[in-house]
Amino acid sequence: MRTFSSVALVLSLVACSSDPQAPPNTGLVDPAIVARGDYLARSVAGCGECHTPRDAAGNLDMSMWMAGVADRFDLVPEDPNVGQIPAPNLTPDPTGLGAMPVAQIIRAIREGIGPGNRVMTPLMPSYVFHNMTDEDAHAIAIYLKTLRPIDNKLPTRQPLPIPLDKPASPVPESAIPHTTLPSSNPQSVRAEHGRYLAAEVGFCMDCHTHWVLGRDQPLDLDALFAGNRALSARDWTVPPPARRVIYSTNLTPHKSGLDKWSPQDVQVAIKTGIDRSQTQLCRPMPSGPFGAFGGLTDSDTLDIGLYLTSLPPIDSGDIPSCQ
């Protein structure tokens, strides 16, 4: 993980307004830290995409922002007693984070270990978030403590068909590909910032890398960003005509992926959910006005575009269409 000098944080927090869209009432906490945490949790790391209930159309229920989801994932849908995993309540209600110290929240985010040393499932990508900076991890934790408390007691996790004696191993920072732009190119610094957003504090790399459940490190480190991860339409509340299983696309500049895409093409797709051929991107890609990525800044989405279009290309073969 990346380390920076300690940030002096005042932890006397006042809950925010009952309006889930209102800015948090931060009390004595530095508003800039809360604002950074809000942006990261809402739009970059996309915490709300997993920890907020959805309606029948798959849209987030903002009245229950970050209040957890009882049946967020189901690894064994054919068995009602095995494999169901709730997404925890992240509000500071006793049914959620309660008075959990900031340090414990950061440990859960970056190490995959929750209260009572409970091992979290790899569906929480702590193995990716492990590489985010200390400052950003602090900001997210502080933001969560300013949320409106919501009483939402969730069921316990059911027995799982995979061993869970330790959290998934972090992705080695050295394994994450760098931009191929030469350092003499003035855009290389922005592309490297895109690397941080897409692979260390964001979850692009997690969803767009082939994933093997039950392995110590679920991501195929030899094919990062090459897509082909299977995602359940049921888990992501994706209505028909989508397939029951949706495979993520190749984000490297190979002909099976983003070949001939410009950084601006990627920027528009991330922000609006419309690709360069004017085709709507498939859920669970959280783009557009109702998804996490719709809230990303133009600068950040362009940095991600500069990074992805300058990755070493990887042939991912034919990935089935989501339709």
C-alpha positions as CSV (number, residue, x, y, z in Angstrom):
1,M,0.0,0.0,0.0
2,R,1.1,3.6,-0.5
3,T,2.0,5.7,2.5
4,F,2.0,9.4,3.1
5,S,2.5,11.6,6.2
6,S,-0.3,11.3,8.7
7,V,-3.3,13.5,8.3
8,A,-4.6,15.1,11.5
9,L,-8.2,14.1,11.6
10,V,-10.7,15.3,14.2
11,L,-13.1,12.4,14.7
12,S,-16.0,14.2,16.4
13,L,-18.5,13.7,13.7
14,V,-22.1,14.9,13.3
15,A,-24.5,12.9,11.1
16,C,-25.5,14.4,7.8
17,S,-28.9,15.7,6.7
18,S,-31.7,13.2,6.2
19,D,-31.6,14.1,2.5
20,P,-29.3,11.5,1.0
21,Q,-28.3,13.9,-1.8
22,A,-27.4,16.7,0.7
23,P,-23.7,17.3,1.5
24,P,-22.7,15.8,4.8
25,N,-22.7,17.9,7.9
26,T,-19.1,17.4,8.8
27,G,-19.0,19.0,12.2
28,L,-15.3,19.6,13.1
29,V,-13.9,17.4,10.3
30,D,-12.1,19.1,7.5
31,P,-14.8,19.5,4.7
32,A,-12.1,18.9,2.1
33,I,-11.4,15.5,3.5
34,V,-15.1,14.6,3.5
35,A,-15.5,15.9,0.0
36,R,-12.6,13.8,-1.3
37,G,-14.0,10.7,0.5
38,D,-17.5,11.4,-1.0
39,Y,-16.1,11.6,-4.5
40,L,-14.0,8.5,-4.1
41,A,-16.7,6.4,-2.4
42,R,-19.5,7.6,-4.7
43,S,-17.8,7.8,-8.1
44,V,-14.3,6.2,-8.2
45,A,-14.4,3.2,-5.9
46,G,-18.2,3.0,-6.5
47,C,-19.0,1.8,-3.0
48,G,-22.7,2.6,-3.4
49,E,-23.0,0.2,-6.4
50,C,-22.7,-2.8,-4.1
51,H,-23.9,-1.3,-0.8
52,T,-27.1,0.4,-1.9
53,P,-30.4,-1.5,-2.7
54,R,-31.8,-1.3,-6.2
55,D,-35.3,-1.1,-7.6
56,A,-36.7,-3.6,-10.1
57,A,-35.1,-1.6,-13.0
58,G,-31.7,-1.9,-11.4
59,N,-31.4,1.8,-10.3
60,L,-30.0,2.6,-6.9
61,D,-32.5,3.5,-4.1
62,M,-30.9,6.7,-2.9
63,S,-33.2,6.8,0.1
64,M,-31.1,3.8,1.3
65,W,-27.7,5.1,0.3
66,M,-25.0,2.8,1.6
67,A,-27.4,1.0,3.9
68,G,-26.5,-2.5,2.7
69,V,-28.2,-5.2,0.7
70,A,-29.5,-8.4,2.2
71,D,-29.0,-10.6,-0.9
72,R,-26.3,-8.7,-2.8
73,F,-24.6,-11.8,-4.1
74,D,-25.6,-15.5,-4.4
75,L,-22.8,-17.9,-5.2
76,V,-25.2,-20.9,-5.2
77,P,-28.6,-19.6,-6.5
78,E,-30.0,-23.1,-6.7
79,D,-29.6,-23.6,-3.0
80,P,-31.5,-21.2,-0.7
81,N,-29.3,-22.1,2.3
82,V,-25.8,-21.8,0.8
83,G,-23.8,-19.0,-0.9
84,Q,-25.9,-15.8,-0.2
85,I,-23.7,-12.9,0.8
86,P,-25.1,-9.5,2.0
87,A,-23.3,-6.3,1.3
88,P,-22.9,-4.6,4.8
89,N,-24.5,-1.5,5.9
90,L,-21.9,1.2,5.7
91,T,-23.8,3.9,7.5
92,P,-22.9,4.8,11.2
93,D,-26.0,3.1,12.5
94,P,-25.6,0.3,15.1
95,T,-26.8,-2.1,12.4
96,G,-23.9,-0.9,10.2
97,L,-20.5,0.6,11.0
98,G,-21.8,2.0,14.3
99,A,-18.9,3.6,16.2
100,M,-16.3,1.6,14.4
101,P,-12.9,3.4,14.5
102,V,-11.5,4.9,11.3
103,A,-8.5,2.5,11.5
104,Q,-10.8,-0.5,11.5
105,I,-12.7,0.8,8.4
106,I,-9.5,1.3,6.6
107,R,-8.4,-2.2,7.5
108,A,-11.6,-3.6,6.0
109,I,-11.2,-1.5,2.8
110,R,-7.5,-2.4,2.2
111,E,-6.9,-5.7,3.9
112,G,-10.3,-7.5,3.7
113,I,-10.6,-8.0,7.5
114,G,-13.7,-6.8,9.2
115,P,-14.7,-6.4,12.9
116,G,-13.7,-9.3,15.1
117,N,-11.0,-10.3,12.6
118,R,-13.7,-11.7,10.3
119,V,-12.4,-12.5,6.8
120,M,-14.3,-10.7,4.1
121,T,-15.2,-12.4,0.8
122,P,-13.2,-11.6,-2.3
123,L,-16.4,-9.9,-3.7
124,M,-15.1,-7.0,-1.7
125,P,-12.0,-6.1,-3.8
126,S,-9.7,-5.2,-0.9
127,Y,-7.0,-6.9,-2.9
128,V,-7.3,-4.0,-5.4
129,F,-8.0,-1.2,-2.9
130,H,-4.9,-2.4,-0.9
131,N,-2.8,-0.1,-3.2
132,M,-4.8,3.1,-2.6
133,T,-3.0,5.9,-0.7
134,D,-3.3,6.4,3.0
135,E,-4.9,9.7,2.4
136,D,-7.6,8.4,0.2
137,A,-8.3,5.5,2.4
138,H,-8.7,7.9,5.4
139,A,-10.9,10.2,3.3
140,I,-13.3,7.3,2.4
141,A,-13.5,6.1,6.0
142,I,-14.2,9.7,7.3
143,Y,-16.9,10.2,4.7
144,L,-18.7,7.0,5.7
145,K,-18.8,8.1,9.3
146,T,-20.6,11.3,8.2
147,L,-23.4,9.4,6.4
148,R,-27.0,9.6,7.7
149,P,-27.4,6.5,10.0
150,I,-30.0,4.1,8.5
151,D,-31.4,1.2,10.6
152,N,-31.1,-1.8,8.3
153,K,-30.3,-5.0,10.0
154,L,-29.0,-7.6,7.5
155,P,-28.9,-11.4,7.6
156,T,-25.6,-13.1,8.3
157,R,-23.6,-14.5,5.5
158,Q,-24.6,-18.0,4.6
159,P,-22.1,-20.9,4.4
160,L,-19.9,-20.6,1.3
161,P,-18.8,-23.1,-1.3
162,I,-15.2,-21.7,-1.1
163,P,-12.6,-21.7,1.7
164,L,-12.4,-18.4,3.5
165,D,-9.7,-18.8,6.1
166,K,-7.8,-15.7,5.0
167,P,-8.5,-12.6,2.7
168,A,-7.5,-12.7,-0.9
169,S,-3.9,-11.7,-1.5
170,P,-3.4,-8.1,-2.6
171,V,-2.6,-7.4,-6.2
172,P,1.2,-6.6,-6.3
173,E,1.6,-3.0,-7.3
174,S,4.4,-4.1,-9.5
175,A,2.0,-6.4,-11.5
176,I,-0.2,-3.5,-12.6
177,P,0.8,-2.5,-16.1
178,H,2.1,1.0,-16.7
179,T,1.3,3.2,-19.7
180,T,3.4,2.5,-22.8
181,L,3.7,6.3,-23.4
182,P,7.3,7.4,-23.0
183,S,8.1,9.6,-20.1
184,S,9.0,12.3,-22.6
185,N,5.3,12.4,-23.6
186,P,3.6,15.2,-21.6
187,Q,0.5,12.9,-21.4
188,S,2.4,10.1,-19.6
189,V,1.9,11.7,-16.2
190,R,-1.9,11.9,-16.8
191,A,-1.9,8.3,-18.0
192,E,-0.2,7.2,-14.8
193,H,-2.8,9.0,-12.8
194,G,-5.4,7.1,-14.8
195,R,-3.6,3.9,-13.7
196,Y,-4.1,4.8,-10.1
197,L,-7.8,5.6,-10.7
198,A,-8.5,2.5,-12.7
199,A,-6.4,-0.1,-10.8
200,E,-5.8,1.1,-7.2
201,V,-8.6,3.3,-5.9
202,G,-11.1,2.3,-8.5
203,F,-12.5,-1.1,-9.6
204,C,-12.1,-1.1,-13.4
205,M,-9.3,-3.6,-13.2
206,D,-11.3,-5.9,-10.9
207,C,-14.4,-6.1,-13.1
208,H,-12.4,-6.2,-16.4
209,T,-10.0,-9.1,-15.5
210,H,-10.8,-12.8,-15.6
211,W,-11.7,-13.9,-12.1
212,V,-11.4,-17.4,-10.5
213,L,-13.4,-17.8,-7.3
214,G,-11.7,-19.6,-4.5
215,R,-8.2,-18.9,-5.6
216,D,-5.8,-17.1,-3.3
217,Q,-5.5,-14.2,-5.8
218,P,-8.7,-14.2,-7.9
219,L,-7.4,-12.0,-10.7
220,D,-5.4,-13.4,-13.6
221,L,-2.4,-11.2,-13.2
222,D,-1.2,-12.0,-16.7
223,A,-4.3,-10.6,-18.3
224,L,-5.2,-7.5,-16.2
225,F,-7.8,-5.3,-18.0
226,A,-8.3,-8.0,-20.7
227,G,-11.9,-8.6,-19.6
228,N,-13.8,-11.9,-19.7
229,R,-14.9,-11.8,-16.1
230,A,-18.3,-13.5,-15.6
231,L,-20.9,-11.3,-13.9
232,S,-24.3,-12.6,-12.8
233,A,-27.2,-10.5,-14.2
234,R,-29.2,-11.5,-11.2
235,D,-26.6,-10.2,-8.7
236,W,-26.5,-6.9,-10.6
237,T,-30.3,-6.6,-11.1
238,V,-29.8,-6.5,-14.9
239,P,-33.2,-7.1,-16.5
240,P,-33.8,-9.0,-19.8
241,P,-32.9,-9.1,-22.6
242,A,-29.4,-9.3,-21.0
243,R,-27.9,-12.8,-20.7
244,R,-28.0,-14.5,-17.3
245,V,-24.2,-14.2,-17.3
246,I,-22.5,-11.1,-18.6
247,Y,-18.8,-11.1,-19.5
248,S,-16.8,-7.9,-19.1
249,T,-15.1,-6.4,-22.1
250,N,-11.4,-6.2,-23.0
251,L,-10.1,-2.7,-22.0
252,T,-6.7,-3.1,-23.7
253,P,-6.1,-1.6,-27.1
254,H,-6.2,-5.0,-28.9
255,K,-8.6,-5.6,-31.8
256,S,-10.6,-7.7,-29.4
257,G,-10.9,-4.6,-27.1
258,L,-10.3,-0.9,-27.5
259,D,-8.3,-1.0,-30.7
260,K,-8.7,2.4,-32.5
261,W,-10.4,4.0,-29.5
262,S,-9.1,7.4,-28.6
263,P,-8.8,8.6,-25.0
264,Q,-11.7,10.8,-25.7
265,D,-13.8,7.9,-26.9
266,V,-13.1,6.2,-23.5
267,Q,-13.9,9.4,-21.7
268,V,-17.4,9.7,-23.3
269,A,-18.2,6.0,-22.8
270,I,-17.3,6.2,-19.1
271,K,-19.3,9.3,-18.5
272,T,-22.3,8.7,-20.7
273,G,-22.5,4.9,-21.1
274,I,-22.5,5.3,-25.0
275,D,-19.6,3.8,-26.9
276,R,-17.9,5.1,-30.0
277,S,-20.4,3.3,-32.3
278,Q,-23.3,5.0,-30.4
279,T,-24.2,1.7,-28.7
280,Q,-25.4,1.7,-25.1
281,L,-23.0,0.0,-22.8
282,C,-24.4,-2.9,-20.9
283,R,-25.0,-3.0,-17.2
284,P,-23.5,-3.6,-14.7
285,M,-21.1,-0.9,-16.2
286,P,-22.0,2.0,-13.8
287,S,-21.9,4.8,-16.4
288,G,-24.3,7.5,-17.3
289,P,-26.3,9.7,-15.0
290,F,-27.5,6.9,-12.7
291,G,-24.2,5.1,-12.2
292,A,-21.1,5.9,-10.2
293,F,-18.9,6.8,-13.2
294,G,-21.4,9.4,-14.3
295,G,-20.0,11.5,-11.4
296,L,-16.4,11.3,-12.4
297,T,-14.8,14.5,-13.4
298,D,-13.9,15.1,-17.1
299,S,-10.3,15.3,-16.1
300,D,-10.3,12.0,-14.3
301,T,-12.1,10.1,-17.1
302,L,-9.7,11.5,-19.7
303,D,-6.8,10.3,-17.6
304,I,-8.3,6.8,-17.4
305,G,-8.8,7.0,-21.2
306,L,-5.2,7.9,-21.7
307,Y,-4.1,5.0,-19.6
308,L,-6.3,2.3,-21.1
309,T,-5.5,3.2,-24.7
310,S,-1.8,3.1,-23.9
311,L,-1.8,-0.3,-22.2
312,P,0.1,-3.2,-23.7
313,P,-2.6,-4.9,-25.9
314,I,-3.8,-8.4,-24.8
315,D,-5.8,-10.8,-27.0
316,S,-8.8,-11.9,-25.0
317,G,-10.4,-13.8,-27.8
318,D,-14.1,-13.6,-28.5
319,I,-16.1,-12.4,-25.5
320,P,-19.8,-13.1,-25.7
321,S,-22.1,-10.0,-26.2
322,C,-24.2,-9.1,-23.1
323,Q,-27.3,-9.2,-25.2
